[in-house]
Amino acid sequence: MPFVKVSTLRGALNDEQKRELQRRVTDLMVEIEGNGNPGFRQFVWVLIEEEDPSHWSIGGNQLSMEAFNAIARPRKEPADA
């Protein structure tokens, strides 16, 4: 029985994104560990742990939501007119 734990920043994912992540991780575990057997799905556990941004650091620097958003969701440049 696989148990998959995903750690992320609190607020990085909305409820719909969490459901999609859980579904896709489950699908992947069924495909790989369960050899595609759909009956294996009932044995796959997926836990999403959300932590405060202040508990994370990158390169020794404490991560803020602003820094996370700059990395994960870069601003799109307007299309040339």
N, C-alpha and C positions, 0 to 999 in steps of 0.2 A: 504494500500500500504506500504510494508516494505521498510525501508531504512537501509541498513547495511553499517557501516563504519569500515574499517579495517585500523589500523595505523601500520606502519612498518618503518624500517630504509630506507632512500634513498640508493638505490644500493643493497638492500638485495634480491630483486626479479628482474629477467629479464622479458622482455615483455611476453614471453611464460608462465612463472610462474604466472604472473598477470592475464592473460586470463584464465588459469586453475583455479586459485583461484576464480575469478568472476563466472565462470561457475559452479563450485562445490558449492559455497555459494548459488547461485541462485537455483540450484537443491535441496539443503537442505531446503531452504525456501519454495519452491513449495511443497516438500514432507510434511513438518511439518505445516506451516501456511496455505498453500493452499490445504491441505488434498489430495495431489497428483493430483490436477486438473491442467493439462498442460496449460490451459488458464490463470492461475494465474501468469505464468512466465513473461508476459508482464508488470506486475505491480511491479516486484522486482527490486529495485535499489541497486547497489553495488558500493561503493566508496572506492578506495584505496588511503589513504593519506600517503605520504612519508615525513619523517622528517629527518633532519640532525642528525647523531649519537650524536652530542654534546647536543642535546635537550633531550636526554634520560639518565637515570642513573639506575643502579642496585645496591642496597645496599648502596646508597649514593655516589657511584662512577660513574663518567661520563663514558658513554659507547663509545668506539671507534669501528671502523669497525673491527679491529684486534680482539678485545675482543668478538664482536658479532660473527665473523667467528669461533672463538675457541669454542663458545657455540653451535652455530647452525650447524656448519659444522666441527665436530671434525675430526682430521686426522685419516685416517684408517691405522692400523698397517699392515705391509706387511705380507702376508701369510707365515707360516713356510714352509721352503723348505724341 
